Structure formats: structure tokens, C-alpha cells
Amino acid sequence: MDFAESQRNPGKHPVGLIIVIVLHLLLGWALLSGLARKVVEVVKAPIETKIIEEVKPPPPPPPENLPPPPKTAPPPPAFVPPPEVQVAQQPQAPTITTTNVQPPPQEVKISQAAPAVQAPPAPPAPPRAAARPAIADVSACAPKGSDYPAAAARAQATGTTRVRFTVDAGGKLAKAEVVRSAGPSREHRMLDRIAVEKLSECTFRPGVDENGHPAGGTFEVDYVWTLQ
């Protein structure tokens, strides 16, 4: 059939196109359904190869009733020479010989000395005078009942006032101070002030030192405040 005849029968071309389309559809369905994968897997399946190993026969058993192996003597121990020990000799200490040379005896001349003259004994020292501290006669100047402050009497304030006096060598009062108060209140301080004023009017006598000379001193007087 030539080209001209094929052009005269145009009805055959659609049939061929339909066959081609069907074949393409079948090929696509085969690819989607996995037939192509199975074909590839069959083609790519590994070819199993077996290596036939040569089987060797087992070795023969050893013969029975063999004589025992000969006993070999142990080798002799190796000779190790003992280490050399060098003993250092200590040097001998030199011997020192000492010779004591005694001088010849000297002549001793004995001369008669004149008898010693004994000095007369010294006279005994005069006895030291007993030291006496400074004192005061407080019996004539102590506070009386009329000297008791009215406020302290109303407050029932009592106690002991200790006053320290300092007297010079002439028997004159140099200082008077309260070293312990009769109590903590204001009324007790009134009692302390009256005790200092009255006792400072006493007659003081200076002290005497060891040589009998007049000397000043310090002493303390306790005055007890009571309500009768």
C-alpha cells in the first residue's frame, strides 16, 4: 500500500492510535502494580554459589603402649659469686701521754706575827620608836540625834557612812571624802554630808614614823546612822 492509498483510507489511523494508547495504559498499570519491580527483582536475584570444600580424612589415632619419654635431669644451678665486702678499718686514735712535772718544793718560812688587837665592841643601836598612825578623837565631834536630817528621819533612812581623812604632819586636816555612802537615796546622801561636816570638826593627831618624827597619814572612820 502506498502513501496515496493510505491517504484514501483515513479510517485506519484512529484504530492504530487507540491500540497505542491501550498499550501505554497497560504499561503504566504494570509499573504501578509492581509487575515491573518483580521482573527486575527476578533479573537481579543473586546467583547462589556453593563452594565445595574438600573434606580431609581425620588423622590416625596415636599408637598405644608407647614408652614414657626419658627423664631429663634438671640443669645445675648457676654459680653466683658472693659480693665482696670491704670493711673499712677505723683509724686508731693517737695515744696522748701526759707527764706531770711537779716543781721542786719551796721553802716555807714561818714568821711570828704580832697578835691582832681586837677593837672594842660597838655600842648597841638605840631601839627604834614604834610607828603610830594618825588618829582623831571622834567622841567629842560625832553627830548627835539632833543632827539627824528631818527628811531622812521621815524616810526611815539608815546606814553606815565611811569617811576617809587625810592629816598632815602638823595634825591639820588636809582632805575628807566619803568612800562609802549610807545608801542610794537622796536622804542617804544627806546623812553622808552631815557625817563629813561633823567629823571634820574633830581634833586630829598626826602620826609618828620609825625615827620618832611626826608624820601625816590617812585613816577612815565609819559612822552608823540609826533611828531610836
Secondary structure as UniProt FT lines:
FT   HELIX           3..8
FT   TURN            10..11
FT   HELIX           12..33
FT   HELIX           35..44
FT   STRAND          135..137
FT   TURN            138..141
FT   HELIX           145..147
FT   HELIX           150..154
FT   TURN            155..156
FT   STRAND          159..167
FT   TURN            169..170
FT   STRAND          173..180
FT   HELIX           186..199
FT   TURN            200..201
FT   STRAND          203..205
FT   STRAND          207..208
FT   TURN            210..211
FT   STRAND          214..215
FT   STRAND          217..225
//
